[in-house]
Amino acid sequence: MRFTIVVPSITDFYFTRHRHSSLGVRILVDVLHERGCRATVLDFPAAAKRPSPVPLPAPLRHLDDFLDRRECGPLSFFRGYRRLGPPASEQAARVASTRPDAVLVGSFAFAYADDALALTSALRTRLPHTPVIVGGAGPSVHPRYYLGDADESAGVDTGVDTVAVGPAETTASAVVAAAEQGKSARLIEPSEAGPGPVRFAATLRRGVLTTSVSRGCPRRCRFCSVGLTHGDDYSQIDPKYFADRLERFDPAAVDSVNLEDDNLLADREFFAEIAAIIRRFKPEVEIRAENGLDPGYLDLEMVERLRRWGFRTLNLAMGAHDPRVLAGEKRHRVTESLPAIVEAATRIGMGVTVYWICGLASDTVD
């Protein structure tokens, strides 16, 4: 079969290009090739040269009073709403030109659900007899929204025939089977597909190699969707397999390795082995964790080890600081040592960025 895998254009206030890795898409391509299928990838955000201004959608118009379009500087993220990639009609035309037997659409966050559905609706017009299957973190969080079965989308023909829930490793084979059977609106859940090993996938853009070495997280924070996207298990890539795949890259082209794991430090000994493999690959390479490190797994000794391994900046995913808010979110033991961690990191020349979440259930204006 001929598959066309699409990463739709997205609309947002800002975009970090080197973090747009589409790792699940790359895993899916590998699986399709192993099954003897042909795969064409259209990654519209990655191919876009610059974003295009678009009006704020109705659910976000209340934010208009807070946007200062004259703002400038390195932290001026929220000046306006923009689309990265062509409009849905142009995307659908590009997809149709590949003459696919089935279309796989990757929606990597529920925040971009409507962007994905704009494309699938356009595909229904362009390719009315071609199965359209949607997967990724967005559908894993709210699959029936994409099928048009949810209260918010009931009765709407979204153009989606099948939704795959969970990571690519566990759903890829079932996705192919659904495409071979033709159009049948149904849900592919992890229990149907069965477990699979963590596969290697990576992108290299502007010297930044982005990859992930684990799936899931042992925590069960209320606000987090990791349990829905990766299941309840915390699984890790085989270190020897990781080393073999990493060696296929040219070290001269890699300035830093960015690990996008949801909880990189949940198993310290495992990560020590991964860090050693990266250092053997290129001793002077910088290691990053831009998805955020959990402060609850950090202590002063680990801060020093991270610096020796090649970390120059700590990105700390706090969530909140108020103990009552954290308790309500089932997020424990993340604040007690934060001042000491920041002080220790600063003392040995590391930068520190702390991330907070606004709008948690117990948050107040104060």
C-alpha positions, 0 to 999 in steps of 0.5 A: 500500500501507498501511505501518505503521512501528514503533519498538518499546519498548526496555528499558535502564538509561537513555535520552537522549530528545532523541537518540532521533531515528529518522532512518532511519524518517523517511527511509523515510517520505519514500521511501514517500511518493515511491512513492505509499504511505501510511505510519503511524509508531508510535514507542513510546519517543518517545511514552512519558511515563515508563519502567516498571521491569522485571526484569533479563533472564537474560543481565544478572542478574549485574549486579544486585549492582552496581546501587544503586537508592538512587543519585541525582544527574546521573550516576546512570544505572544504578539499575535496568532499565526499559522505555520504552513499552508491552509487546509485546502492547499494541504489537501491538494498536496496530499491528493497529488501523492495518490495515496491508498490511505492517509495517516494524519499525526496530531501531536497535541490536542491544542491543534485538534482543529488544525488537524480536523480542518485538513481531514475535512478538506481531505473528505472532499478531495479524496472521498474514498481514501481512508483517513486515520488520525493518531498522536498525542491529541487523539489519544487525549480525546479520540471521540472529538476527532471522530465527531462523537464527542459533545463538542463535535457531535454530528460533525463529519470530521473526515476521520475514519479511524483514530489510533490511541497511544504511541506509534510502537503499539498502534502502527500494525493495527493502523496498517490493518485498518487501512487495508480493511478500508473505511470503518469508523473505529477506535484503535486502542493500545489493548488492541495493538499490544505492547512494543519495544521503545524504538529510536527516532530522531531529527537533526535541525541546525545542529540540534539532534532531538530524540527520546529514550523513554515512554511514559512517567511513573508520576500520576499528576492530575493535569498531565496527559502522559498516561493517556498518550503512553499508558501506565507503564514507564518503558525505556529504550535498549541502551545498546540499540540506542548507541547503535542508532546514534552512531549513524549520525555524523558527530561533526553535525551535532552540537547538542542532543535534546532529550524530549522525554516526559520524565528523564530522571525517573531511573537514574542509572538508566539515564547515566548509561544513556548520558555515557553513550552520548558522551562517547558519541561526542565528548564535548556535545551539550545535552539538553532536556527542553521538555523539562526535568522533574525537580522531584528527582533532582538533588545536589549530587545529580545537579553536579552529575548533569553538569559533568555529562554536558548539561549547560542549562536546567529546564525545570518543570515545576507546574506550581509552587503553592503546596496546596495547589500541588497537592490538588494536582497529585504532584508531590515532592517538587518544591522542597529543594528548589532553592538549593538546586537553583543555587548549586546550578548557578554556582557551577555555571549552569543556566536555570529556566523554571516552567509554571502552569497557569490555570490549574484547578486551585489557582487564584489571581493571587 
